[in-house]
Amino acid sequence: YSTICDDVVTGENCVIGSCAWIGRGVRMGDNVHIQHGAFIPNGTVIGNRVFIGPLAVLADDKRPRAGNTDYNALPPVLEDDASIGAGAIILPGIRIGKGAMVGAGAVVTQDVPALATVVGCPARLR
């Protein structure tokens, strides 16, 4: 019961949970796990061994409006070994560094450095 749009490329051994939405042109590496209800926008790049928890939302539009003619997609980038907790929100254009961890329910408004852990709303280094 997931939606996987055109031109999605998955690596080997990927898992996509129920009710997930994987946008057009998403590229994901090997051993990616996307859990139930996650939203992955068009053009998102996901590295190897990335975990995306249930109901996590990745956004790509800084000024969401119906009929916006100035729409400029800025999908997030998730580097290898990143983990995104349940219900986390990653805002447009954000880079989650290699091995970084985003806590459940966090709202990520800034890039997350490699190996860092962020939690809270807005997400802060732990």
Buried (B, 14 or more C-beta within 10 A) or exposed (E): EBEBBEEBEBBEEBEBBEBBBBBEBBBBBBBBBBBBBBBBBBBBBBBBBBBBBBBBBBBBBEEEEEEEEEEEBBBBBBBBBBBBBBBBBBBBBBBBBBBBBBBBBBBBBEBBBBEBBBBEEEBEEE
